[in-house]
C-alpha cells in the first residue's frame, strides 16, 4: 500500500517537508512531528459502504 500525503496547501506542504527532514535528522521529536502532521495534513475520513 502506498501512502500519499495530502496537504492543506502548498505552504503547508513546504512546512511539513521541512519538519519531516528535521525529524529524520533527530532535531525534533515524534510528539512535535505529530503536531506538524495534524496542522499540515488533511484529515482522513472513514468511508462506509452505505
Buried (B, 14 or more C-beta within 10 A) or exposed (E): EEEEEEBBEEEBBEBBBEBBEBBEEEEBEEEEBEEBEEEBBEEEEEEEEE
